[in-house]
Amino acid sequence: MASIRMLKKEINKLAFDLLQECFAYRHFSEDLSEDRFDDVIKKIVLLRNDLILKTNHPESDADSASLKEHYKRVEFDLLKLVEVVEDLKK
Protein backbone atom coordinates (compact mmCIF):
# COMPACT_ATOMS: atom_id res chain seq x y z
CA MET A 1 0.00 0.00 0.00
CA ALA A 2 1.54 3.27 -1.06
CA SER A 3 -0.59 5.61 1.02
CA ILE A 4 -3.96 6.07 2.64
CA ARG A 5 -4.85 8.59 -0.02
CA MET A 6 -4.21 6.07 -2.79
CA LEU A 7 -6.22 3.40 -0.95
CA LYS A 8 -9.21 5.73 -0.74
CA LYS A 9 -8.88 6.50 -4.45
CA GLU A 10 -8.82 2.77 -5.23
CA ILE A 11 -11.95 2.22 -3.12
CA ASN A 12 -13.80 5.03 -4.87
CA LYS A 13 -12.68 3.97 -8.33
CA LEU A 14 -13.71 0.36 -7.82
CA ALA A 15 -17.07 1.33 -6.32
CA PHE A 16 -17.91 3.73 -9.14
CA ASP A 17 -16.79 1.23 -11.80
CA LEU A 18 -19.03 -1.41 -10.26
CA LEU A 19 -21.95 1.02 -10.12
CA GLN A 20 -21.47 1.74 -13.82
CA GLU A 21 -21.39 -1.97 -14.55
CA CYS A 22 -24.62 -2.46 -12.62
CA PHE A 23 -26.40 0.29 -14.53
CA ALA A 24 -25.18 -1.10 -17.84
CA TYR A 25 -26.33 -4.59 -16.84
CA ARG A 26 -29.74 -3.21 -15.94
CA HIS A 27 -29.97 -1.42 -19.26
CA PHE A 28 -29.25 -4.55 -21.29
CA SER A 29 -30.95 -7.16 -19.09
CA GLU A 30 -34.71 -7.30 -19.20
CA ASP A 31 -35.15 -10.08 -16.64
CA LEU A 32 -33.61 -8.08 -13.77
CA SER A 33 -36.07 -6.98 -11.09
CA GLU A 34 -35.93 -3.45 -9.71
CA ASP A 35 -35.84 -4.69 -6.12
CA ARG A 36 -32.77 -6.85 -6.67
CA PHE A 37 -31.07 -4.04 -8.59
CA ASP A 38 -31.81 -1.55 -5.79
CA ASP A 39 -30.47 -3.97 -3.17
CA VAL A 40 -27.19 -4.43 -5.03
CA ILE A 41 -26.73 -0.67 -5.50
CA LYS A 42 -27.39 -0.07 -1.80
CA LYS A 43 -24.91 -2.79 -0.81
CA ILE A 44 -22.20 -1.30 -3.01
CA VAL A 45 -22.71 2.19 -1.59
CA LEU A 46 -22.82 0.96 2.01
CA LEU A 47 -19.68 -1.17 1.58
CA ARG A 48 -17.88 1.75 -0.05
CA ASN A 49 -18.84 4.05 2.82
CA ASP A 50 -17.78 1.42 5.36
CA LEU A 51 -14.39 0.95 3.69
CA ILE A 52 -13.76 4.69 3.59
CA LEU A 53 -14.74 4.96 7.25
CA LYS A 54 -12.35 2.14 8.18
CA THR A 55 -9.61 3.82 6.19
CA ASN A 56 -10.15 7.21 7.79
CA HIS A 57 -10.46 5.96 11.37
CA PRO A 58 -8.01 3.19 12.24
CA GLU A 59 -7.33 2.27 15.84
CA SER A 60 -5.85 5.40 17.39
CA ASP A 61 -3.47 3.69 19.83
CA ALA A 62 -2.19 1.02 17.43
CA ASP A 63 1.44 0.44 16.59
CA SER A 64 2.70 0.39 13.01
CA ALA A 65 2.43 -3.40 12.62
CA SER A 66 -1.22 -3.48 13.60
CA LEU A 67 -1.92 -0.46 11.38
CA LYS A 68 -0.42 -2.30 8.42
CA GLU A 69 -2.61 -5.29 9.23
CA HIS A 70 -5.66 -3.02 9.49
CA TYR A 71 -5.07 -1.53 6.05
CA LYS A 72 -4.38 -4.96 4.56
CA ARG A 73 -7.78 -6.08 5.86
CA VAL A 74 -9.37 -3.01 4.24
CA GLU A 75 -7.73 -3.91 0.93
CA PHE A 76 -8.96 -7.49 1.29
CA ASP A 77 -12.48 -6.22 1.98
CA LEU A 78 -12.45 -4.57 -1.43
CA LEU A 79 -13.18 -8.02 -2.81
CA LYS A 80 -16.57 -7.90 -1.07
CA LEU A 81 -17.57 -5.18 -3.52
CA VAL A 82 -16.99 -7.48 -6.46
CA GLU A 83 -18.91 -10.29 -4.78
CA VAL A 84 -21.94 -8.01 -4.45
CA VAL A 85 -22.10 -7.52 -8.22
CA GLU A 86 -22.11 -11.29 -8.67
CA ASP A 87 -25.40 -11.28 -6.71
CA LEU A 88 -26.89 -9.15 -9.46
CA LYS A 89 -26.34 -11.86 -12.06
CA LYS A 90 -28.00 -14.63 -10.03
C-alpha positions as CSV (number, residue, x, y, z in Angstrom):
1,M,0.0,0.0,0.0
2,A,1.5,3.3,-1.1
3,S,-0.6,5.6,1.0
4,I,-4.0,6.1,2.6
5,R,-4.9,8.6,0.0
6,M,-4.2,6.1,-2.8
7,L,-6.2,3.4,-0.9
8,K,-9.2,5.7,-0.7
9,K,-8.9,6.5,-4.4
10,E,-8.8,2.8,-5.2
11,I,-11.9,2.2,-3.1
12,N,-13.8,5.0,-4.9
13,K,-12.7,4.0,-8.3
14,L,-13.7,0.4,-7.8
15,A,-17.1,1.3,-6.3
16,F,-17.9,3.7,-9.1
17,D,-16.8,1.2,-11.8
18,L,-19.0,-1.4,-10.3
19,L,-21.9,1.0,-10.1
20,Q,-21.5,1.7,-13.8
21,E,-21.4,-2.0,-14.6
22,C,-24.6,-2.5,-12.6
23,F,-26.4,0.3,-14.5
24,A,-25.2,-1.1,-17.8
25,Y,-26.3,-4.6,-16.8
26,R,-29.7,-3.2,-15.9
27,H,-30.0,-1.4,-19.3
28,F,-29.3,-4.6,-21.3
29,S,-30.9,-7.2,-19.1
30,E,-34.7,-7.3,-19.2
31,D,-35.1,-10.1,-16.6
32,L,-33.6,-8.1,-13.8
33,S,-36.1,-7.0,-11.1
34,E,-35.9,-3.5,-9.7
35,D,-35.8,-4.7,-6.1
36,R,-32.8,-6.8,-6.7
37,F,-31.1,-4.0,-8.6
38,D,-31.8,-1.5,-5.8
39,D,-30.5,-4.0,-3.2
40,V,-27.2,-4.4,-5.0
41,I,-26.7,-0.7,-5.5
42,K,-27.4,-0.1,-1.8
43,K,-24.9,-2.8,-0.8
44,I,-22.2,-1.3,-3.0
45,V,-22.7,2.2,-1.6
46,L,-22.8,1.0,2.0
47,L,-19.7,-1.2,1.6
48,R,-17.9,1.8,0.0
49,N,-18.8,4.0,2.8
50,D,-17.8,1.4,5.4
51,L,-14.4,0.9,3.7
52,I,-13.8,4.7,3.6
53,L,-14.7,5.0,7.3
54,K,-12.3,2.1,8.2
55,T,-9.6,3.8,6.2
56,N,-10.1,7.2,7.8
57,H,-10.5,6.0,11.4
58,P,-8.0,3.2,12.2
59,E,-7.3,2.3,15.8
60,S,-5.9,5.4,17.4
61,D,-3.5,3.7,19.8
62,A,-2.2,1.0,17.4
63,D,1.4,0.4,16.6
64,S,2.7,0.4,13.0
65,A,2.4,-3.4,12.6
66,S,-1.2,-3.5,13.6
67,L,-1.9,-0.5,11.4
68,K,-0.4,-2.3,8.4
69,E,-2.6,-5.3,9.2
70,H,-5.7,-3.0,9.5
71,Y,-5.1,-1.5,6.1
72,K,-4.4,-5.0,4.6
73,R,-7.8,-6.1,5.9
74,V,-9.4,-3.0,4.2
75,E,-7.7,-3.9,0.9
76,F,-9.0,-7.5,1.3
77,D,-12.5,-6.2,2.0
78,L,-12.4,-4.6,-1.4
79,L,-13.2,-8.0,-2.8
80,K,-16.6,-7.9,-1.1
81,L,-17.6,-5.2,-3.5
82,V,-17.0,-7.5,-6.5
83,E,-18.9,-10.3,-4.8
84,V,-21.9,-8.0,-4.4
85,V,-22.1,-7.5,-8.2
86,E,-22.1,-11.3,-8.7
87,D,-25.4,-11.3,-6.7
88,L,-26.9,-9.1,-9.5
89,K,-26.3,-11.9,-12.1
90,K,-28.0,-14.6,-10.0
